[in-house]
Amino acid sequence: MASILIIDDDTYIRRTFEDLFVPLGHEVIPMMTAEDGLKYLDKDEPDLIFLDLKLPGMNGLELLEVLKSRKNTIPVVVITSHANIDTSVQAMKLGAADYIRKPFNIDELVLIVEKIVKERQKDAQLAYFQQQKDAILGFGDIIGNSQPMQEVYRFIQQVASTPKTTVLIRGETGTGKELVARAIHYKSERGNKPFIEINCSAFQETLLEAELFGYEAGAFTNAIQRKKGLLELADGGSFFLDEIGDMAVSLQAKILKVLEKQTFRRVGGTKEIRVDTRIISASSRDIDQCIRDGSFREDLYYRLNVASILLPPLRERKEDVLLLASHFLKIYNAEFKKNIRSISDDLKNQLLRHNWPGNVRELKNIIERAVLFEQSDVLTGKSINLWDREGSRPATIDHIEIDEKGVSLYEIEKSLIAQALEKTNYNQTKAAKLLGLTRETLKYRIKKHRINPRIKNG
């Protein structure tokens, strides 16, 4: 809702605004004089100002001129009488957004507020979108000066110039695959079109199919009306399939058709729908191993792998760790309204020694938590206290013996999920955290492996 500053020496007018707009959820700040209004504007900024032109002391036109000299962007609606229409025109020339005559038409007054509030919201959204887009065009949150990251930047620039080329982004969890996909999209000529994404590991097969392709009314229970799929919404833009290695083989065949013919059918539909979208996919799994296991189609892999990049894990670009930490410090200083000026030498050493199994995502989460709890103006290791004791380091698997009979990744994953559930007393939220997964992803994989979740809580 909006904050409305009403400057009018008429007590009845001020009370009318309070009685009308406060019940609608708006905040009303009543002031009797222009001087009082200026004092308020020195310390706060409302969304909208209603200004009576005839005031004791400084009048409304004089206040408008002051606001104009400050290049103030707050919309001002002047309040006038029928006899002062010429003054209203003068006020519009000085930058007033609108004017309203006494006595008020209540409906007109409400419409003026609704119109200006909606315009302000739209302008703010557009400004935010442009800011986000500008950040992404400059690689946004993809931070790093190391040689491996320079190669990533060159890849993004090169692939962005060919807007029809399919792209496969590989890398460990937390290395920034989504950020690279977004940068490719926004740097390409498709940048003004939609960027649509979906995480293939977060949905069951039937739900994922419905999300991707949409469905016709009556296609299944509760399909009351037709729904467009995400692929259809991405027409003209880019479609990002995250964790495509977890997609069911039956759905892979349909994605292959989209790549080959640029058409698909909605669930329950017979009409071929044509789309023009660039497919960008990503996986933290070893797709070559998935092909050998029979869980990923080789022909789809060849179509996805036209342009491919392996993102470096953070442990292989340690020179970027402190740069990233400083970047996240600025972000969370602003978010938590703190003024932490630097990172202590002790903490810097800890950050550089850590192996970062969770990559950039892990570093970001750690800095967020540290900023939240830090009480001084220097970020120290005391506010983190995660890996300075041997037992607190996250576990990693450096080596698994493969004998002549081979090894099943499917069974390894199933075993790890079962272990995590047992360790957490079958609390899925805690088990997901142990495995570095979201709760929804864990739930999907429990069903995928047909593990009895025996949910006790979480």
Stockholm file with secondary structure:
# STOCKHOLM 1.0

chainA/1-458         MASILIIDDDTYIRRTFEDLFVPLGHEVIPMMTAEDGLKYLDKDEPDLIFLDLKLPGMNGLELLEVLKSRKNTIPVVVITSHANIDTSVQAMKLGAADYIRKPFNIDELVLIVEKIVKERQKDAQLAYFQQQKDAILGFGDIIGNSQPMQEVYRFIQQVASTPKTTVLIRGETGTGKELVARAIHYKSERGNKPFIEINCSAFQETLLEAELFGYEAGAFTNAIQRKKGLLELADGGSFFLDEIGDMAVSLQAKILKVLEKQTFRRVGGTKEIRVDTRIISASSRDIDQCIRDGSFREDLYYRLNVASILLPPLRERKEDVLLLASHFLKIYNAEFKKNIRSISDDLKNQLLRHNWPGNVRELKNIIERAVLFEQSDVLTGKSINLWDREGSRPATIDHIEIDEKGVSLYEIEKSLIAQALEKTNYNQTKAAKLLGLTRETLKYRIKKHRINPRIKNG
#=GR chainA/1-458 SS CCEEEEECSCHHHHHHHHHHHTTTTCEEEEESSHHHHHHHHHHCCCSEEEEESSCSSSCHHHHHHHHHHTTCCSCEEEEECGGGHHHHHHHHHTTCSEEEESSCCHHHHHHHHHHHHHHHHHHHHHHHHHHHHHHHHTTTTCCCCSHHHHHHHHHHHHHHTSTTCCEEEECCTTSCHHHHHHHHHHHSTTTTSCEEEEEGGGSCHHHHHHHHHEECTTSSTTCCSCEECHHHHTTTSEEEEETGGGSCHHHHHHHHHHHHHSEECCBTCCSCEECCCEEEEEESSCHHHHHHHTSSCHHHHHHHTTEEEECCCGGGCGGGHHHHHHHHHHHHHHHTTCCCCEECHHHHHHHHHCCCTTHHHHHHHHHHHHHHHCCSSEECGGGTCSSSSGGGSCCCCCCCCCCTTCCCHHHHHHHHHHHHHHHTTTBHHHHHHHHTCCHHHHHHHHHHTTCCCCCCBC
#=GC SS_cons         CCEEEEECSCHHHHHHHHHHHTTTTCEEEEESSHHHHHHHHHHCCCSEEEEESSCSSSCHHHHHHHHHHTTCCSCEEEEECGGGHHHHHHHHHTTCSEEEESSCCHHHHHHHHHHHHHHHHHHHHHHHHHHHHHHHHTTTTCCCCSHHHHHHHHHHHHHHTSTTCCEEEECCTTSCHHHHHHHHHHHSTTTTSCEEEEEGGGSCHHHHHHHHHEECTTSSTTCCSCEECHHHHTTTSEEEEETGGGSCHHHHHHHHHHHHHSEECCBTCCSCEECCCEEEEEESSCHHHHHHHTSSCHHHHHHHTTEEEECCCGGGCGGGHHHHHHHHHHHHHHHTTCCCCEECHHHHHHHHHCCCTTHHHHHHHHHHHHHHHCCSSEECGGGTCSSSSGGGSCCCCCCCCCCTTCCCHHHHHHHHHHHHHHHTTTBHHHHHHHHTCCHHHHHHHHHHTTCCCCCCBC
//
